[in-house]
């Protein structure tokens, strides 16, 4: 009889119980799970050097080679765990190949978020001896959680849509099912494995068994924040109703003037928010934000004649903003995991910590040019790291907006002074103020390092934006 599958993938996320699921799959004769095979920060496990003699650099050069080796070189049916931020180049192959068994492990996102925050606080990601358990409380951050939730939902929807369009099925397993040996044996049967378990692996212990109220320091704030979310969206995957667009929570509306700003990340967001607040004489706290699709529809219905807009930034200036605020710095909000990989695997010439006195303008020029070269490879699907919205092409960002709604007006940053007040006049504002520029937070301004090489690298990385929007040289 022909084997139904020749390998398997566990689609999971951090703190969903994937280590426990892997441990129990490895307990079956004829099954080998190789950890996080396509994690861009390591291969398989944090201290491993290879999987089946394929090293991390070899995998990064050709991810298909590792998948092929897992298919053919594993002891029995081989597989691995794959999270939403693992190497994106292999994802389409995993989703569309019917010979790859899909196991989808889910957990209540609020629980996984709390567990992740506690693990970050204690440094303890696995527990095998209860006596060595470390204790801490999580600090709930509403914006961080909503970003976490949006990423999980977007990836789950991608999995679901791919299964639907290719006529495949997956084995869905919830975190709560992991303790049921009958479910584990059912998974083995579905995989085509003859072995069965009498009991589960007990080496790994649940780290935080207490209720959420005891695990979260600011539990009342968390409860208030979650109250406005659809609780059914939090409980089960992949049934997301309504399906939230990936960027809707970032939209910002004026307090009274019926204007909606649909930002493109690493654009002039602070300047536009300042202007929206000044329209009605309020602070940022009075602006309307954190929309869902449902609340944004309600906002539109309640404001006939409303207008929406976004602002394009020159690709080189936008890349510089993303580099300075997400990669160069180590402050809160930066992408420290990506930063480490860029330093280690791509030799990005940036300091280990915050730039100090020895980081001069020449060092900044060198680092930024290296960043532009990496962005070009990243946008071309040649790296193991995700394409983040902060440096994705603006054309692609607009396509993402179109899944729900398009802006009425697309304004260029250097034309904000003319077009934004005119837009406010169109919706009835009597005397709109002029927007004021806000400089990028950076150790050195772009003007101090800009030259023909940087312009050329920007054009190579963002050719699509230059062609679609007709951008000229930055200066």
C-alpha positions in Angstrom: 0.0 0.0 0.0 1.3 3.4 -1.0 2.3 5.6 2.0 -0.1 8.6 2.2 2.5 11.0 3.5 6.3 11.1 3.1 6.9 13.7 5.9 4.9 15.9 8.2 4.9 19.5 9.5 3.5 20.8 12.8 2.1 24.3 12.2 2.3 25.8 15.7 3.6 28.9 17.5 5.6 29.6 20.6 4.0 28.4 23.8 1.3 26.3 22.2 2.6 23.0 23.6 4.7 22.1 20.5 7.6 20.7 22.5 5.2 18.3 24.3 3.6 17.2 21.0 7.0 16.6 19.5 8.1 14.6 22.5 5.1 12.3 22.2 5.4 12.0 18.4 9.0 10.9 18.9 7.8 8.2 21.3 6.1 6.4 18.4 8.3 3.8 16.6 8.7 5.0 13.1 8.3 8.7 13.7 11.1 11.3 14.0 10.5 15.0 14.6 13.5 17.3 14.0 12.5 20.3 16.0 12.2 23.8 14.4 14.0 22.8 11.2 13.4 26.2 9.5 13.9 28.6 12.4 16.1 31.3 11.0 17.9 31.7 14.4 19.0 28.1 14.6 18.5 24.7 13.0 16.3 22.2 14.9 17.2 23.2 18.4 19.2 26.1 19.9 22.4 24.2 20.4 22.2 21.9 17.3 24.7 22.3 14.4 22.8 20.3 11.8 19.8 18.2 10.9 20.8 14.9 9.1 24.2 16.5 8.2 22.7 19.6 6.7 24.0 22.7 8.5 22.1 26.0 9.0 24.2 27.8 6.3 23.4 25.0 3.9 19.8 25.2 4.7 19.7 29.0 4.4 21.3 28.7 1.0 18.8 26.0 -0.2 15.9 25.3 2.2 14.5 22.7 -0.2 17.5 20.5 0.4 16.7 20.2 4.1 13.1 19.3 3.3 14.2 16.7 0.8 16.7 15.2 3.4 14.0 15.0 6.1 11.7 13.2 3.6 14.3 10.6 2.6 16.9 10.5 5.5 14.8 10.3 8.6 14.3 7.2 10.8 10.8 6.4 9.7 8.4 9.3 8.9 10.2 12.5 9.4 8.8 15.9 10.3 9.4 19.2 12.1 7.7 22.2 13.7 7.1 25.4 11.7 6.0 28.7 13.1 4.7 31.8 11.2 8.0 33.5 11.4 10.1 30.6 10.1 11.8 30.6 6.7 9.0 31.9 4.3 10.6 30.4 1.2 9.6 26.9 2.1 6.0 27.7 3.3 4.2 27.5 0.0 5.8 24.1 -0.7 4.6 22.8 2.7 1.1 24.1 2.2 0.6 22.9 -1.3 2.3 19.5 -1.3 -0.3 16.8 -0.4 2.5 14.4 0.5 3.4 16.7 3.5 1.0 15.9 6.4 -0.3 19.0 8.0 -0.7 19.0 11.8 -2.2 22.3 13.1 -1.6 22.8 16.8 -3.6 25.7 18.3 -4.0 27.3 21.7 -6.0 30.2 23.1 -3.9 33.2 22.0 -4.3 34.9 25.3 -2.9 31.8 27.1 0.0 31.5 24.7 0.8 35.2 25.1 0.8 35.1 28.9 3.0 32.0 28.8 5.4 33.6 26.4 5.7 36.7 28.6 6.4 34.6 31.7 9.0 32.6 29.9 10.7 35.8 28.7 10.7 37.1 32.3 12.1 33.9 33.8 14.3 32.6 31.0 12.7 29.2 31.5 11.2 27.8 28.2 11.0 24.1 29.2 10.3 22.4 32.6 11.3 18.8 33.3 11.8 19.1 37.1 9.1 20.9 39.0 11.5 21.7 41.8 13.4 24.0 39.4 10.4 25.9 38.3 10.9 29.7 38.2 8.0 32.0 39.0 7.1 35.4 37.6 4.0 37.4 36.5 3.3 38.6 33.0 2.9 42.2 32.2 0.0 42.5 29.7 0.6 45.0 26.8 -2.6 45.5 24.8 -0.9 46.8 21.6 1.6 43.9 21.7 -1.1 41.4 22.3 -3.2 42.7 19.4 -0.2 42.5 17.1 0.4 38.9 18.4 -3.2 38.0 17.7 -3.2 39.5 14.2 -0.1 37.6 13.2 -1.5 34.3 14.5 -4.9 34.8 12.7 -3.3 35.9 9.4 -1.2 32.7 9.4 -4.1 30.4 10.4 -6.2 31.9 7.6 -3.4 31.3 5.1 -3.2 27.7 6.2 -7.0 27.3 6.0 -7.3 28.9 2.6 -4.5 26.9 1.2 -6.1 23.6 2.4 -9.4 24.7 0.9 -7.9 25.6 -2.5 -5.8 22.5 -2.8 -8.4 20.1 -1.6 -6.4 18.9 1.5 -7.2 18.3 5.1 -5.2 18.8 8.2 -5.2 17.2 11.6 -6.2 19.9 14.0 -5.2 19.5 17.6 -5.8 21.9 20.5 -3.5 22.5 23.4 -6.1 20.9 25.7 -6.0 17.7 23.6 -2.3 17.1 24.1 -2.9 15.2 27.4 -5.2 12.7 25.7 -3.3 9.5 24.7 -6.3 8.5 22.5 -5.9 11.7 20.5 -2.2 11.0 20.1 -2.9 7.5 18.8 -5.5 8.9 16.5 -2.9 11.3 15.1 -0.5 8.3 14.6 -3.3 6.5 12.7 -3.9 9.5 10.5 -0.2 9.7 9.7 -0.2 6.1 8.7 2.0 4.9 11.6 1.2 1.5 13.0 2.7 2.0 16.5 0.5 3.1 19.4 1.2 4.5 22.9 0.0 3.2 26.2 0.8 6.4 28.0 2.1 9.9 27.3 5.6 11.2 27.7 5.8 12.8 31.2 9.2 14.4 31.0 7.9 17.9 30.2 5.8 19.6 32.9 3.3 22.3 32.5 5.0 25.4 33.7 2.2 27.8 34.7 -0.9 25.8 35.8 -2.5 28.6 37.8 -5.4 30.7 36.5 -4.8 33.9 34.4 -5.7 36.2 37.2 -2.7 34.9 39.2 -0.3 34.9 36.3 -0.9 38.5 35.0 0.3 41.5 37.0 -2.2 43.9 35.4 -5.0 41.4 35.1 -7.8 44.1 35.3 -6.2 46.0 32.4 -6.0 42.8 30.4 -9.6 42.0 31.1 -10.8 45.4 30.0 -8.7 45.2 26.8 -9.9 41.8 25.9 -13.6 42.7 26.6 -13.9 44.5 23.3 -12.6 41.6 21.3 -14.8 38.8 20.1 -14.1 36.0 22.6 -14.9 33.4 20.0 -12.0 34.7 17.9 -9.7 33.9 20.8 -10.9 30.4 21.5 -10.8 28.4 18.4 -8.8 28.3 15.2 -9.3 28.5 12.3 -12.9 29.8 12.7 -12.3 33.5 12.6 -15.5 35.5 12.3 -15.2 38.2 11.1 -11.8 37.7 9.5 -9.8 40.7 10.4 -7.6 42.3 7.9 -3.9 42.4 8.8 -3.6 46.2 8.9 -7.0 47.4 10.1 -5.9 47.7 13.8 -3.3 50.3 12.7 -5.7 52.7 11.2 -6.2 56.0 13.0 -9.2 58.4 12.8 -9.4 62.0 13.9 -11.4 62.7 17.1 -14.2 64.7 15.3 -13.2 65.5 11.7 -14.3 62.5 9.6 -10.8 61.6 8.3 -9.2 58.2 8.5 -5.5 57.6 8.2 -4.4 54.2 6.8 -0.7 54.2 7.6 2.1 52.4 5.7 4.6 51.4 8.3 7.9 53.3 8.5 6.1 56.2 6.8 5.5 59.7 8.4 3.1 58.2 11.0 4.0 60.6 13.8 3.7 63.7 11.7 0.3 62.6 10.4 -1.0 61.7 13.8 0.2 65.0 15.1 -1.8 66.7 12.3 -4.9 64.6 13.0 -4.8 65.6 16.7 -4.2 69.2 15.8 -7.3 69.2 13.6 -9.6 69.0 16.6 -7.3 70.4 19.2 -6.7 67.1 21.1 -3.8 64.8 22.0 -3.0 61.5 20.5 -5.0 59.8 23.3 -8.3 61.2 21.8 -7.7 59.8 18.3 -9.7 56.7 17.4 -7.6 53.6 16.8 -7.4 49.9 17.4 -10.1 49.3 14.9 -11.5 45.9 14.0 -13.3 45.4 10.6 -16.6 45.6 12.4 -15.8 48.8 14.4 -14.4 50.4 11.2 -17.5 49.7 9.3 -19.5 51.2 12.1 -17.3 54.3 12.1 -17.8 54.7 8.3 -21.6 54.3 8.6 -21.9 56.9 11.3 -19.9 59.5 9.3 -21.4 60.0 5.8 -19.0 61.9 3.7 -15.9 60.6 5.5 -12.6 60.4 3.7 -9.6 58.1 4.1 -6.0 58.5 3.0 -2.5 57.1 3.2 0.9 58.7 2.7 3.7 57.4 0.6 7.3 58.0 1.6 10.3 57.9 -0.7 11.6 54.3 -0.6 15.2 55.3 0.5 13.8 57.5 3.3 11.4 54.8 4.4 14.2 52.1 4.4 16.3 54.4 6.5 13.5 54.9 9.0 12.9 51.1 9.2 16.6 50.5 9.7 17.1 53.1 12.4 13.9 52.3 14.4 13.6 48.5 14.0 17.1 47.2 13.3 19.9 49.6 14.5 18.4 50.3 17.9 17.7 47.8 20.7 15.0 49.8 22.3 11.5 48.6 22.9 9.7 48.1 19.6 12.8 47.1 17.7 13.1 43.7 16.1 15.8 42.2 18.3 15.5 38.7 17.0 15.9 39.7 13.4 18.7 42.1 14.4 20.7 39.2 15.9 20.3 37.1 12.8 21.3 40.0 10.6 24.5 40.4 12.7 25.3 36.7 12.9 24.2 35.2 9.6 24.4 38.3 7.3 27.3 40.2 8.9 25.3 43.4 9.1 28.0 45.9 10.5 26.0 47.2 13.5 27.0 47.3 17.2 26.0 44.4 19.5 24.1 47.0 21.6 23.0 50.6 21.1 25.3 52.6 18.8 27.9 54.4 20.9 30.5 57.1 20.4 32.5 54.9 18.0 29.5 54.6 15.7 30.3 57.5 13.4 28.7 58.7 10.1 30.9 56.4 8.0 29.8 53.4 10.1 26.2 54.5 9.6 26.7 54.7 5.9 28.3 51.3 5.8 25.6 49.7 7.9 22.7 51.3 5.9 24.1 50.2 2.6 24.4 46.7 3.9 20.9 46.9 5.1 19.6 47.9 1.6 21.4 45.0 0.1 19.8 42.6 2.5 16.3 44.2 2.0 16.7 43.5 -1.8 17.4 39.9 -1.1 14.6 39.7 1.5 12.0 41.2 -0.9 13.1 38.8 -3.6 12.5 35.8 -1.3 16.2 34.9 -0.9 16.4 35.0 2.9 15.1 33.0 5.7 13.6 36.0 7.5 10.1 37.3 7.0 9.2 40.4 4.9 7.9 42.8 7.5 5.5 45.6 6.8 8.1 48.1 7.9 10.1 47.4 4.8 7.7 45.6 2.4 7.1 47.5 -0.8 4.5 50.2 -0.5 2.7 48.7 -3.5 2.3 45.5 -1.6 1.1 47.3 1.5 -1.6 49.0 -0.6 -2.7 45.6 -2.0 -3.1 44.4 1.6 -5.3 47.3 2.4 -7.5 46.5 -0.6 -8.5 43.2 1.0 -10.9 45.4 3.1 -10.9 48.9 1.8 -8.8 51.3 -0.3 -7.9 54.9 0.7 -9.7 57.7 -1.1 -6.5 59.6 -1.5 -2.8 58.5 -1.7 -0.6 61.5 -0.7 3.2 61.7 -1.0 5.1 62.8 2.0 6.6 65.9 0.3 3.0 67.0 -0.7 1.4 66.6 2.7 1.4 70.4 3.3 -0.8 71.0 0.2 -3.1 67.9 0.1 -3.9 67.1 3.8 -5.4 70.6 4.6 -7.3 70.4 1.3 -8.7 67.0 2.3 -9.8 68.4 5.7 -11.5 71.3 3.9 -13.4 68.8 1.8 -15.0 67.1 4.9 -16.0 70.4 6.4 -13.1 71.6 8.6 -13.1 75.4 8.6 -9.5 76.1 9.2 -7.2 73.0 9.1 -3.6 73.5 10.3 -0.6 72.6 8.2 1.2 69.3 8.9 4.6 69.7 10.5 7.5 67.4 9.6 8.9 65.1 12.3 12.5 64.0 11.8 13.4 60.3 11.8 14.9 59.2 15.1 18.4 58.2 13.9 22.0 58.7 15.0 22.6 60.5 11.7 20.2 62.0 9.2 19.8 60.4 5.8 21.2 63.6 4.2 24.5 63.0 6.0 25.1 59.7 4.3 23.1 59.8 1.1 25.0 59.3 -2.2 24.6 57.7 -5.6 25.4 54.3 -4.2 22.6 54.5 -1.7 20.2 55.7 -4.3 21.2 52.9 -6.6 20.7 50.3 -3.9 17.4 51.8 -3.0 16.2 51.5 -6.6 17.4 47.9 -6.8 15.5 46.9 -3.6 12.4 48.9 -4.3 12.2 48.8 -8.1 8.5 48.0 -7.9 7.7 51.2 -5.9 9.9 53.3 -8.2 8.1 52.0 -11.2 4.6 51.9 -9.8 4.7 55.4 -8.2 7.2 57.1 -10.4 9.7 58.1 -7.6 12.7 60.2 -8.6 16.0 60.3 -6.8 15.7 61.1 -3.1 17.9 64.2 -3.6 
